[in-house]
Amino acid sequence: DLGLSPAFIAAQKKMGSASLRKRARDFGTLIGEDKHGTECFDQMLKNEEEFCGEWVVFYHSYSCAAILYEVQAAVGSVLFRFKAEFAGLPRILAHGFKHIPDAARMLEEFPNWPDRDHNPAFKAVGLCATSSLLADDSEAPPKSVFLAGYSVGPLGGVLEKLLGAVGVPKDTIEPLAGDIISLACKYGLDTDGIPGGKPCKSGRSGHMLQIFLRRELCDKYVYPSFPVGVPDKSRDLPFSKYLAEHEPIEGQVRITLNP
């Protein structure tokens, strides 16, 4: 128990799923006409309904980074008993969090980044996400990117760098990376953004993580933002208050949380 009152939890449960607060259950054309997409959205809204009392929810969309998340999940399952069968792992390297451990520190650093959330310091620790499954946000709205995914550019050399960082001997990094890419292609994972990779046969390169975070921890590790990570002060009431009281919920966020 981190301090939420029973009355507060009951009020949040009564308000229901964050994505459906004063918003129609409209999945849009892409999802609404797709059986798999509809089933996934139904399940995610069901998850929201179950956990809305004590947890806030965010949605992180990606595509070509999937191979990195899967490798990190595999490493995490060996080293930390991470349950890789349930989800990919977006971050596993801890060094960046020594400099930027939380949202407050990221906000201090952000003005120094001319490339905004494309800065290497952000990429080492941060995740871009949305605060609603159904809102028509200006960047990567889930209804638009769920099937095809979302990516900001190629990932040349990133897989090799990751393998080196987790202790793979230098002379085996390149052949191991090749084997990983081959396996990913064999089993249908899109690797189009990785040198030597190729698009998945299904044409569905989209991935999405539904991320739940305790309401009491939200302000420490998340800040509301506009595209490219620019802080959105209008929703910082603080942000946990906005997520608990505002209807409808919408907008981008940036997350900094050491796994």
C-alpha positions as CSV (number, residue, x, y, z in Angstrom):
1,D,0.0,0.0,0.0
2,L,1.6,3.3,-1.1
3,G,-1.0,5.6,0.4
4,L,-4.2,5.8,-1.8
5,S,-7.3,6.1,0.3
6,P,-10.2,3.6,-0.2
7,A,-12.5,6.5,-1.1
8,F,-10.1,7.7,-3.9
9,I,-9.7,4.1,-5.3
10,A,-13.5,3.7,-5.3
11,A,-14.0,7.0,-7.1
12,Q,-11.5,6.0,-9.8
13,K,-13.1,2.6,-10.2
14,K,-16.5,4.3,-10.6
15,M,-15.0,6.6,-13.3
16,G,-13.8,3.5,-15.1
17,S,-11.3,3.0,-17.9
18,A,-9.1,6.0,-18.5
19,S,-9.5,5.8,-22.3
20,L,-13.3,5.8,-22.0
21,R,-13.8,8.7,-19.7
22,K,-16.2,11.0,-21.6
23,R,-15.0,9.3,-24.8
24,A,-16.9,7.0,-27.2
25,R,-15.8,3.4,-27.6
26,D,-14.6,4.2,-31.2
27,F,-11.7,2.2,-32.5
28,G,-11.5,4.0,-35.8
29,T,-11.6,2.4,-39.3
30,L,-8.2,0.6,-39.2
31,I,-8.9,-1.2,-35.9
32,G,-12.6,-1.4,-36.2
33,E,-12.4,-3.4,-39.4
34,D,-9.6,-5.7,-38.2
35,K,-10.5,-8.7,-36.1
36,H,-7.1,-9.0,-34.4
37,G,-6.9,-5.3,-33.7
38,T,-10.4,-5.2,-32.3
39,E,-9.7,-8.1,-29.9
40,C,-6.5,-6.5,-28.7
41,F,-8.2,-3.1,-28.1
42,D,-11.1,-4.9,-26.2
43,Q,-8.6,-6.6,-24.0
44,M,-6.6,-3.5,-23.3
45,L,-9.8,-1.6,-22.3
46,K,-10.7,-4.6,-20.1
47,N,-7.3,-4.3,-18.4
48,E,-7.8,-0.6,-17.9
49,E,-11.2,-1.3,-16.2
50,E,-9.6,-3.8,-13.9
51,F,-6.7,-1.7,-12.7
52,C,-8.0,1.9,-13.0
53,G,-8.4,2.3,-9.2
54,E,-4.8,2.2,-8.3
55,W,-2.9,2.5,-11.6
56,V,-2.5,4.9,-14.4
57,V,-2.0,3.6,-18.0
58,F,0.2,4.5,-20.9
59,Y,0.7,3.2,-24.5
60,H,4.1,2.9,-26.1
61,S,4.0,2.1,-29.8
62,Y,7.0,0.8,-31.8
63,S,8.0,-1.2,-34.8
64,C,11.7,-1.8,-35.8
65,A,12.8,-1.5,-32.2
66,A,11.0,-4.8,-31.5
67,I,14.1,-6.9,-32.1
68,L,16.0,-4.9,-29.5
69,Y,13.2,-5.2,-26.9
70,E,13.0,-9.0,-27.5
71,V,16.8,-9.4,-27.1
72,Q,16.7,-7.3,-23.9
73,A,13.8,-9.4,-22.6
74,A,15.8,-12.6,-23.3
75,V,18.8,-11.2,-21.4
76,G,16.5,-10.1,-18.6
77,S,14.9,-13.5,-18.3
78,V,18.4,-15.1,-17.8
79,L,19.8,-12.5,-15.4
80,F,16.8,-11.2,-13.5
81,R,14.0,-13.8,-14.1
82,F,12.1,-11.2,-16.2
83,K,9.0,-12.9,-17.6
84,A,9.9,-12.5,-21.3
85,E,6.9,-14.6,-22.4
86,F,4.6,-11.7,-21.5
87,A,6.3,-8.6,-23.0
88,G,9.4,-7.2,-24.5
89,L,11.7,-5.1,-22.3
90,P,12.3,-1.6,-23.6
91,R,15.3,-0.8,-21.4
92,I,17.8,-3.0,-19.6
93,L,21.1,-1.0,-19.5
94,A,21.2,1.0,-16.2
95,H,24.1,3.4,-16.8
96,G,21.9,6.2,-18.2
97,F,19.6,6.2,-15.2
98,K,22.5,7.3,-13.0
99,H,22.4,10.7,-14.7
100,I,18.6,10.8,-15.4
101,P,16.8,8.7,-12.7
102,D,13.4,10.4,-13.0
103,A,11.1,12.9,-14.7
104,A,12.3,15.9,-12.7
105,R,15.9,15.3,-13.8
106,M,14.9,14.8,-17.4
107,L,13.0,18.1,-17.3
108,E,16.2,19.8,-16.1
109,E,18.2,18.3,-18.9
110,F,15.6,18.8,-21.7
111,P,16.4,22.5,-22.5
112,N,20.0,21.4,-23.3
113,W,18.9,19.0,-26.1
114,P,18.5,20.8,-29.4
115,D,17.4,17.4,-30.9
116,R,14.7,17.1,-28.1
117,D,13.7,13.5,-27.4
118,H,16.0,12.3,-30.2
119,N,19.0,13.0,-28.0
120,P,21.1,10.0,-27.0
121,A,20.6,10.8,-23.3
122,F,16.9,10.6,-23.7
123,K,17.0,7.4,-25.7
124,A,19.1,5.8,-23.1
125,V,16.4,6.1,-20.5
126,G,13.1,7.5,-21.9
127,L,10.0,6.1,-23.5
128,C,7.5,8.0,-25.6
129,A,3.9,7.1,-24.9
130,T,0.3,8.3,-25.0
131,S,-2.1,8.6,-22.1
132,S,-5.1,7.2,-23.9
133,L,-5.8,4.2,-26.2
134,L,-8.5,6.1,-28.1
135,A,-7.6,9.8,-28.2
136,D,-6.6,11.3,-31.6
137,D,-3.2,12.6,-30.3
138,S,-1.0,14.5,-32.7
139,E,1.9,12.0,-32.5
140,A,1.5,8.2,-32.8
141,P,-2.2,7.8,-31.7
142,P,-2.7,4.1,-31.0
143,K,-5.7,3.8,-33.3
144,S,-3.5,4.9,-36.2
145,V,-0.2,3.1,-35.5
146,F,-1.2,-0.2,-33.8
147,L,-1.0,-2.4,-36.8
148,A,1.9,-0.8,-38.7
149,G,3.9,0.5,-35.7
150,Y,5.8,3.7,-35.2
151,S,9.5,4.5,-35.7
152,V,11.6,7.6,-36.0
153,G,14.5,6.1,-38.1
154,P,16.8,3.1,-38.8
155,L,18.7,1.4,-36.0
156,G,22.1,0.7,-37.6
157,G,24.6,-0.6,-35.1
158,V,22.3,-0.5,-32.2
159,L,21.9,-4.3,-31.9
160,E,25.6,-4.8,-31.9
161,K,26.1,-2.1,-29.3
162,L,23.5,-3.7,-27.1
163,L,25.2,-7.1,-27.4
164,G,28.5,-5.6,-26.4
165,A,27.0,-3.8,-23.5
166,V,25.6,-7.0,-22.0
167,G,28.9,-8.8,-22.1
168,V,29.0,-10.6,-25.5
169,P,32.7,-11.1,-26.5
170,K,33.7,-8.6,-29.1
171,D,34.7,-11.2,-31.8
172,T,31.3,-12.9,-31.6
173,I,29.1,-9.8,-31.6
174,E,28.7,-9.5,-35.4
175,P,28.0,-13.2,-36.1
176,L,25.6,-13.4,-33.1
177,A,23.7,-10.3,-34.4
178,G,23.4,-11.9,-37.8
179,D,22.0,-15.1,-36.2
180,I,19.5,-13.0,-34.2
181,I,18.3,-11.1,-37.3
182,S,17.9,-14.4,-39.2
183,L,15.8,-15.9,-36.4
184,A,13.7,-12.8,-36.2
185,C,13.0,-12.9,-39.9
186,K,12.3,-16.7,-39.8
187,Y,9.6,-16.2,-37.2
188,G,8.0,-13.2,-38.7
189,L,9.4,-10.3,-36.7
190,D,9.9,-7.2,-38.8
191,T,13.6,-6.2,-39.0
192,D,13.3,-3.6,-41.8
193,G,15.0,-1.0,-39.7
194,I,18.1,-3.1,-38.9
195,P,20.9,-3.5,-41.5
196,G,20.6,-7.0,-42.9
197,G,16.9,-7.3,-41.9
198,K,13.8,-7.2,-44.0
199,P,10.1,-6.4,-43.7
200,C,7.8,-9.0,-42.2
201,K,5.7,-11.0,-44.6
202,S,2.5,-10.1,-42.8
203,G,3.1,-6.4,-43.4
204,R,2.1,-5.8,-39.8
205,S,5.1,-4.4,-38.1
206,G,3.3,-2.8,-35.2
207,H,3.8,-3.5,-31.5
208,M,2.4,-1.8,-28.5
209,L,3.1,-2.0,-24.8
210,Q,0.3,-1.2,-22.3
211,I,2.2,0.1,-19.3
212,F,0.6,0.4,-15.9
213,L,2.2,2.5,-13.2
214,R,1.0,3.1,-9.6
215,R,-0.8,6.4,-9.3
216,E,1.5,7.4,-6.4
217,L,4.6,7.0,-8.6
218,C,3.3,8.8,-11.7
219,D,4.6,12.3,-10.9
220,K,8.1,11.0,-10.1
221,Y,8.6,9.1,-13.3
222,V,6.3,10.6,-16.0
223,Y,5.7,14.1,-17.4
224,P,3.0,15.3,-19.8
225,S,4.4,16.4,-23.2
226,F,3.8,17.6,-26.7
227,P,5.4,15.9,-29.6
228,V,9.3,15.5,-29.5
229,G,9.1,15.7,-25.7
230,V,8.3,19.4,-25.2
231,P,6.8,19.7,-21.7
232,D,3.0,20.3,-21.6
233,K,2.6,22.5,-18.5
234,S,-1.2,22.7,-19.0
235,R,-1.6,19.1,-17.9
236,D,1.0,19.2,-15.1
237,L,-1.5,19.9,-12.2
238,P,0.5,17.8,-11.1
239,F,0.0,15.2,-13.8
240,S,-1.4,12.5,-11.5
241,K,-4.2,15.0,-10.6
242,Y,-4.9,15.5,-14.3
243,L,-5.1,11.7,-14.9
244,A,-7.4,11.3,-11.8
245,E,-9.8,14.2,-12.5
246,H,-9.7,15.4,-16.1
247,E,-12.2,14.0,-18.7
248,P,-11.4,13.1,-21.4
249,I,-7.8,12.1,-20.9
250,E,-5.5,12.7,-23.8
251,G,-2.0,13.7,-24.8
252,Q,1.6,12.5,-25.0
253,V,3.9,11.6,-22.1
254,R,7.6,10.9,-21.6
255,I,8.5,8.1,-19.1
256,T,11.8,7.7,-17.3
257,L,11.8,4.6,-15.1
258,N,14.7,2.3,-14.4
259,P,13.4,-1.2,-14.9
